[in-house]
Amino acid sequence: MSVQVYILIQTEVGKASSVAQSVSAIAGVTLAEGVTGPYDVIMRAEAPSMEELGRAILAKVQAVPGITRTLTCPVTTY
């Protein structure tokens, strides 16, 4: 069973497009799109475990230039 999350991203002004492009290139990211509202980019990612998600994906996302804040929302399956 894998762990899936949505990550809501706020960016510096004018950086949404480049941030979406950069995060979509990270292994494990399945979707990254620019949006309007309080966040600038929404992405979805998947990993085998929460530990792997943090190490392999979230650390790389937070290193992308232009990101000012992220909010990680784990997906709950029933």
Secondary structure, DSSP 8 states (H G I E B T S, - for coil): --EEEEEEEEESTT-HHHHHHHHHTSTTEEEEEE--SS-SEEEEEEESSHHHIIIIIIHHHHTSTTEEEEEEEE----
